[in-house]
Amino acid sequence: MEVKYGNMEVPTIFNTRAARKTAVADMAEAIRRIRLAAERNHAGGQLRLGVCYAMGEGLPWDWTEAVRLYRLAADQNHADAQYLL
């Protein structure tokens, strides 16, 4: 399937089953790497993992865990984490 974009025809790969499986696998790998950074006390990793929990993005929605991670990042003076709290 293709979609017209101006004079170009662009294939719509995101509607295929294989593309969705790839996106899920990519999200799982991203979460794995973010979690690793958070476990190593990286404030940015803690913030991003917290956002994933808060939004239910690749992880089950868990506001309590999100706030815990925001606090860990905020304790390291991460401005975005402090703002979110």
C-alpha positions in Angstrom: 0.0 0.0 0.0 1.3 3.5 -0.9 0.2 6.9 0.1 0.5 10.0 -2.1 2.7 12.7 -0.5 2.9 15.6 -3.0 4.2 14.0 -6.2 5.8 11.1 -4.4 4.3 7.7 -3.5 5.4 6.6 -0.1 5.0 3.0 1.1 3.1 2.7 4.4 5.2 0.1 6.2 3.8 0.9 9.6 0.5 -0.9 8.7 2.2 -4.3 8.3 2.3 -6.9 11.0 6.1 -7.3 10.6 6.6 -3.5 11.2 4.5 -3.7 14.4 6.5 -6.7 15.7 9.7 -4.7 15.0 8.4 -1.7 16.8 7.6 -3.8 19.9 11.0 -5.4 19.8 12.6 -2.0 19.5 10.6 -0.7 22.4 11.6 -3.7 24.5 15.3 -3.0 23.7 14.9 0.7 24.5 13.3 -0.1 27.9 16.1 -2.5 28.6 18.7 0.1 28.0 16.9 2.9 29.9 16.4 0.5 32.8 20.2 -0.3 32.8 21.0 3.4 32.9 18.6 4.0 35.7 20.0 1.1 37.7 23.4 2.7 37.3 22.1 5.8 39.0 22.0 7.9 35.8 19.5 10.8 36.4 18.4 10.9 32.8 17.8 7.2 32.7 15.8 7.4 35.9 13.7 10.3 34.5 13.0 8.5 31.2 12.1 5.3 32.9 9.8 7.2 35.2 8.1 8.8 32.1 7.7 5.3 30.6 5.9 4.2 33.7 3.8 7.4 34.0 2.7 7.1 30.3 2.4 3.3 30.1 4.9 3.5 27.3 6.4 0.1 26.9 5.7 -0.7 30.5 2.5 -1.1 32.6 1.2 2.2 33.9 2.5 2.7 37.5 2.3 6.2 38.9 4.0 5.2 42.2 7.0 3.8 40.4 7.2 6.9 38.1 7.2 9.2 41.1 9.9 7.1 42.9 12.1 7.4 39.8 11.4 11.1 39.4 12.5 11.6 43.0 15.8 9.7 42.4 16.5 11.9 39.4 15.4 15.1 41.3 17.8 14.2 44.2 20.6 14.5 41.6 19.4 18.0 40.7 17.8 16.9 37.4 15.7 20.0 36.5 13.1 18.1 34.5 12.5 15.6 37.2 12.1 18.4 39.8 9.6 20.1 37.5 7.6 16.9 37.1 7.3 16.4 40.8 
